[in-house]
Amino acid sequence: MNTWYMALSEYFPANEMKSEEHFERLLKDKGCSYKIEEGAGYVLAYFEQEDFLFVDYVLVHSHSRSAGLGSRIMDQLKKKKKPILLEVEPESIHEPDTIKRVHFYKKIGFQCIDHIQYVRRHPITKELNEMKLYCWSFAPKSDRWIIEKMAAVYQEVHAYQSKALYGTQPQAINEILILREHTYNQAK
């Protein structure tokens, strides 16, 4: 087992992880766009396209937290001068790390995209995972742009070879990414 996979699997719950074989296929087949960096105190997995980056996993080991390492990792990605998308578990008082993660991403300039619902079924556990989408960019991005890029992430990363790896067909994009209707109270 790869050291980076062991570190990720110790930190992330099973219903949020890809199998090790899934990671290996991504690295083998999409090594130009799917990358894993491992350094002293961290593991970073991301998908890079010409016009955006998607952070799949970022793990700062507990002994390296609160020393600015997470910010430095994200600053390195920002230097690529591309919008960055990522998924974060919704905040929960039952899981304090979710609150810390959300606070961290907001502190370094990421915006929560609340009006896009993002729920996908985990290919192994079959559990529905609702995630919040966050975006960092030099200029605002439209809902259509975010949905288009996250659809590509789902197809190219999350659902990559899903039938062969997990025996399940990928979900339809319109089941996963839904633009929430804005409701406004009208004055009478």
C-alpha positions in Angstrom: 0.0 0.0 0.0 1.3 3.5 -0.9 2.3 5.7 2.0 0.1 8.5 0.7 -2.9 6.2 0.5 -2.4 4.9 4.0 -2.3 8.5 5.3 -5.5 9.4 3.4 -7.3 6.3 4.4 -6.5 6.9 8.1 -7.9 10.4 7.9 -10.8 10.3 5.5 -13.9 8.1 6.3 -14.4 5.1 3.9 -17.5 6.8 2.4 -15.3 9.6 1.2 -12.4 7.6 -0.2 -11.7 6.1 -3.6 -10.1 2.6 -3.6 -6.4 2.4 -3.9 -6.9 0.8 -7.3 -9.0 3.7 -8.4 -6.2 6.1 -7.4 -3.6 4.0 -9.2 -5.7 3.9 -12.4 -6.1 7.7 -12.3 -2.4 8.1 -11.9 -1.5 5.6 -14.6 -4.1 6.7 -17.2 -4.4 10.4 -16.3 -1.0 11.1 -14.9 -0.8 14.3 -16.9 -3.9 15.7 -15.3 -4.3 13.7 -12.0 -1.5 14.3 -9.6 -0.6 13.3 -6.1 2.1 15.2 -4.2 3.4 14.0 -0.9 5.7 16.1 1.3 6.8 16.5 4.8 3.6 16.6 6.7 1.1 16.6 3.8 -0.6 14.7 0.9 -2.3 16.6 -1.9 -4.3 14.9 -4.7 -5.6 17.2 -7.5 -7.0 17.2 -11.0 -5.6 19.9 -13.3 -7.1 21.0 -16.6 -6.2 23.9 -18.8 -8.7 26.2 -17.3 -9.2 25.0 -13.7 -7.9 22.8 -10.8 -9.9 20.5 -8.6 -8.5 19.6 -5.2 -9.6 16.0 -4.6 -7.9 15.5 -1.2 -5.6 17.6 0.9 -4.3 16.2 4.1 -2.1 18.1 6.5 -0.9 15.6 9.2 -1.9 16.5 12.7 1.7 17.2 13.8 2.0 19.8 11.0 -1.3 21.7 11.6 -1.5 25.3 12.8 1.9 26.0 11.2 0.6 27.5 7.9 1.4 24.4 5.8 -2.2 24.2 4.5 -2.1 27.8 3.4 1.3 27.4 1.7 0.0 24.3 -0.2 -3.0 26.2 -1.4 -0.9 29.3 -2.3 1.2 27.1 -4.5 -1.9 26.0 -6.4 -3.1 29.6 -6.6 0.2 30.5 -8.3 -1.0 28.4 -11.3 -3.5 31.3 -11.9 -6.4 29.0 -12.5 -9.7 28.8 -10.6 -9.7 26.1 -7.9 -12.7 24.0 -7.1 -13.1 21.6 -4.1 -15.7 19.7 -2.1 -16.1 20.0 1.6 -18.4 18.1 4.0 -21.1 20.3 5.4 -20.4 21.7 8.8 -21.5 19.5 11.7 -21.2 20.1 15.4 -20.8 16.4 15.7 -17.6 16.5 13.7 -15.6 19.6 14.7 -13.0 19.0 11.9 -15.7 20.0 9.4 -16.1 23.3 11.0 -12.3 23.9 11.0 -12.1 22.9 7.3 -14.8 25.3 6.3 -13.3 28.1 8.3 -9.9 27.4 6.8 -11.1 27.5 3.2 -13.1 30.7 3.8 -10.1 32.3 5.5 -7.9 31.7 2.4 -10.5 33.2 0.0 -12.7 30.3 -1.1 -16.4 31.1 -1.6 -19.1 28.5 -0.8 -21.4 27.8 -3.8 -24.6 27.2 -1.7 -27.0 27.4 -4.6 -25.6 24.3 -6.3 -26.7 21.1 -4.7 -24.0 18.4 -5.0 -24.9 14.9 -3.8 -23.4 11.7 -5.2 -23.6 8.1 -4.3 -20.4 6.4 -3.1 -19.6 3.5 -5.4 -18.5 1.2 -2.6 -20.7 2.0 0.4 -23.7 3.2 -1.8 -24.2 6.0 0.8 -25.3 9.4 -0.5 -22.7 12.0 0.2 -23.8 15.6 0.2 -20.9 17.9 -0.2 -20.5 21.7 -0.4 -18.7 23.2 -3.4 -16.1 25.9 -2.9 -14.4 28.0 -5.5 -11.4 30.3 -5.5 -10.9 32.5 -8.5 -9.5 35.8 -9.6 -12.9 36.6 -11.2 -16.4 35.3 -10.4 -17.5 32.2 -12.1 -21.0 31.5 -13.3 -23.2 28.7 -12.0 -23.1 27.1 -15.5 -19.3 27.2 -15.5 -19.1 25.6 -12.0 -21.6 22.9 -13.0 -19.7 22.2 -16.2 -16.4 21.8 -14.5 -17.8 19.7 -11.7 -19.5 17.5 -14.2 -16.1 17.0 -15.8 -14.5 16.2 -12.4 -17.3 13.7 -11.7 -16.8 11.9 -15.1 -13.0 12.1 -15.3 -12.1 11.5 -11.6 -14.9 10.3 -9.3 -16.7 8.0 -11.8 -13.6 7.0 -13.8 -13.9 3.3 -14.7 -16.6 3.0 -12.0 -18.1 -0.1 -13.7 -14.8 -1.9 -13.9 -13.6 -0.9 -10.4 -16.8 -1.1 -8.4 -19.4 -2.9 -10.6 -21.6 0.2 -10.6 -22.7 2.5 -13.3 -22.0 6.2 -12.7 -24.9 8.4 -11.8 -26.3 10.8 -14.3 -24.9 14.3 -13.9 -28.4 15.8 -13.5 -28.9 13.6 -10.4 -25.6 14.9 -8.8 -25.4 18.6 -9.6 -28.7 20.6 -9.2 -29.0 24.3 -9.4 -31.3 25.3 -6.5 -34.0 27.7 -7.3 -33.8 31.1 -5.7 -37.0 32.0 -3.9 -37.7 35.6 -3.1 -40.6 37.0 -1.1 -42.4 39.6 -3.2 -43.8 42.6 -1.5 -47.5 43.1 -2.1 
